């Protein structure tokens, strides 16, 4: 059983038990012609226990909300590096992309260096999109110009999603993280609203390290 299904079952268990107790008390009361003082006290205790269990189940569902449903991204798995990069930069790009793919919900990684007129795709890794060449659109360019990351929490609701044709077609969420003033790290996730604040801070730290390495390699 998947972890999310197990959590959902545990959250609903107190509600189911509470309802079962309530039904049992009701049926028992109907089939008892004369209620004794002892049975009346038991019914009161059972009713309190029933209400407590149902309330506990409802509180669990609020404290532990349902996680967003993940999908299987469409496209081939791959790992592509620009062949003209220095060996140390290739190693660092490989290291950073591996960390992102194995420690976050990221399933597709793209590193691009340049602007709208000219640039180079330095890396593609994970589930690859249909287009191998990155053409920065308005969203990517805005992230570079403002030097601020952009997190599209649910990609399908954004009209500008068409610019991300180099990511898998059913990508659920995207982070566009600037790499200095002429580069960008683009991450595709397999579930909407799945990056946490801690993930975003961690991604920003990796991006700063990559930006310094790319800048040093191109001097």
C-alpha positions in Angstrom: 0.0 0.0 0.0 1.3 3.5 -0.9 2.3 5.8 1.9 -0.4 8.4 0.9 -3.1 5.7 0.9 -2.0 4.4 4.3 -2.1 7.9 5.8 -5.6 8.4 4.3 -6.8 5.1 5.8 -5.5 6.0 9.2 -7.1 9.5 9.1 -10.5 7.9 8.3 -10.2 5.1 10.9 -11.4 7.1 14.0 -14.4 8.4 12.0 -15.4 4.9 10.9 -15.0 3.5 14.4 -17.0 6.3 15.9 -19.8 5.9 13.5 -19.9 2.2 14.0 -20.1 2.7 17.8 -22.9 5.2 17.3 -24.9 2.8 15.0 -24.4 0.0 17.6 -25.7 2.1 20.4 -28.7 3.2 18.4 -29.6 -0.4 17.4 -29.1 -1.6 20.9 -31.5 1.1 22.2 -34.2 0.2 19.7 -34.1 -3.5 20.6 -34.1 -3.0 24.4 -37.7 -2.7 25.7 -36.7 -1.3 29.1 -33.6 0.8 29.8 -31.9 0.2 33.1 -30.0 2.9 34.9 -26.7 1.0 34.2 -27.5 0.8 30.5 -28.4 4.5 30.3 -25.0 5.4 31.8 -23.3 3.1 29.3 -25.1 4.8 26.5 -23.9 8.2 27.6 -20.3 7.0 27.9 -20.6 5.4 24.4 -22.0 8.5 22.9 -19.2 10.6 24.3 -16.6 8.1 23.0 -18.3 8.1 19.6 -18.2 11.9 19.4 -14.6 12.0 20.5 -13.5 9.5 17.8 -15.3 11.4 15.0 -13.8 14.7 16.2 -10.3 13.2 16.4 -10.6 11.9 12.8 -11.8 15.3 11.5 -8.9 17.1 13.3 -6.4 14.7 11.8 -7.6 15.5 8.3 -7.1 19.2 9.0 -3.7 18.8 10.5 -2.5 16.3 7.8 -4.1 17.5 4.6 -4.2 15.3 1.5 -0.9 15.5 -0.4 -1.1 16.6 -4.1 -1.4 13.7 -6.5 1.8 12.9 -8.4 1.8 11.9 -12.1 4.3 10.0 -14.2 5.9 12.6 -16.5 5.8 11.6 -20.2 9.1 11.5 -22.1 12.3 9.6 -22.2 14.8 9.5 -19.3 18.1 11.2 -20.3 21.2 13.0 -19.3 22.7 15.5 -21.7 25.6 17.9 -21.1 27.0 20.5 -23.5 30.2 18.8 -24.9 32.3 21.9 -24.9 32.2 22.6 -21.2 35.2 22.2 -19.0 35.4 18.9 -17.1 35.1 20.5 -13.6 31.9 22.3 -14.7 30.5 19.2 -16.2 31.1 17.4 -12.9 29.5 20.1 -10.9 26.4 20.3 -13.1 26.1 16.5 -12.8 26.4 16.6 -9.0 23.9 19.5 -8.6 21.3 17.9 -10.9 21.7 14.5 -9.2 21.0 16.2 -5.8 17.9 17.9 -7.1 16.5 14.8 -8.7 17.0 12.6 -5.7 16.2 15.0 -2.8 13.2 17.0 -4.1 10.1 16.3 -6.2 12.1 17.5 -9.3 11.8 15.1 -12.2 13.3 17.3 -15.0 16.3 19.7 -14.8 17.4 22.2 -17.4 20.3 24.6 -17.1 20.5 27.4 -19.7 23.1 30.1 -20.2 22.3 33.2 -22.3 19.4 35.4 -23.2 16.6 35.6 -25.8 18.9 36.3 -28.7 21.7 33.8 -28.1 22.5 31.1 -25.5 23.3 27.5 -24.8 21.6 24.7 -23.1 24.3 23.4 -20.7 22.3 20.5 -19.2 19.2 18.5 -19.6 18.6 15.6 -17.1 15.7 13.5 -15.8 12.6 13.2 -17.9 13.3 15.1 -21.1 10.9 17.3 -22.9 10.1 17.2 -26.6 12.3 20.2 -27.5 16.1 20.0 -26.9 16.7 23.7 -27.6 15.7 26.2 -24.9 14.2 29.4 -26.1 13.6 31.7 -23.1 10.1 33.0 -23.0 8.6 35.9 -21.0 8.5 34.0 -17.7 12.1 32.9 -17.8 13.3 36.3 -19.0 11.4 38.0 -16.2 13.1 35.8 -13.6 16.5 36.7 -15.1 15.8 40.4 -15.4 14.5 40.8 -11.9 16.9 38.3 -10.4 14.1 36.6 -8.5 12.9 33.0 -8.7 9.5 32.3 -10.1 7.5 29.3 -8.8 4.6 28.2 -10.9 2.8 26.0 -8.4 0.3 24.5 -10.8 1.6 24.8 -14.4 -1.6 23.8 -16.2 -3.5 27.0 -15.0 -0.9 29.4 -16.4 -1.4 30.5 -20.0 2.4 31.1 -20.3 3.1 27.4 -19.8 3.5 27.0 -23.6 7.0 28.5 -23.4 8.2 25.4 -21.4 8.1 23.1 -24.4 11.6 21.8 -23.4 10.0 20.2 -20.3 7.7 17.1 -20.3 4.3 18.0 -21.6 2.5 17.0 -18.4 4.9 18.8 -16.0 2.8 19.8 -12.9 5.0 22.6 -11.3 8.0 24.7 -12.4 10.6 26.6 -10.6 12.6 29.2 -12.6 15.8 30.0 -10.6 18.2 32.7 -11.9 21.9 31.8 -12.3 23.5 35.2 -12.2 22.3 37.8 -14.8 22.5 35.6 -17.9 21.6 32.1 -16.8 18.7 30.1 -15.4 18.0 26.8 -13.7 14.6 25.4 -14.6 13.1 22.5 -12.6 10.0 20.5 -13.5 8.0 18.6 -10.8 5.6 15.7 -11.1 3.0 17.1 -8.6 1.5 20.6 -8.2 2.2 22.7 -5.0 4.9 20.2 -4.1 8.0 22.3 -3.4 8.3 23.4 0.2 9.8 26.6 1.5 12.8 24.6 2.6 13.1 23.1 -0.9 13.1 26.6 -2.4 15.8 27.9 -0.1 17.9 24.8 -0.8 17.5 25.2 -4.6 18.5 28.8 -4.3 21.7 27.8 -2.5 22.6 25.3 -5.2 21.8 27.8 -7.9 24.2 30.4 -6.3 27.0 27.8 -6.3 26.3 26.9 -10.0 26.2 30.5 -11.0 29.6 31.2 -9.6 31.1 28.1 -11.3 29.5 28.9 -14.6 30.7 32.5 -14.4 34.3 31.4 -13.6 34.3 28.9 -16.4 33.2 31.4 -19.0 35.7 34.2 -18.0 
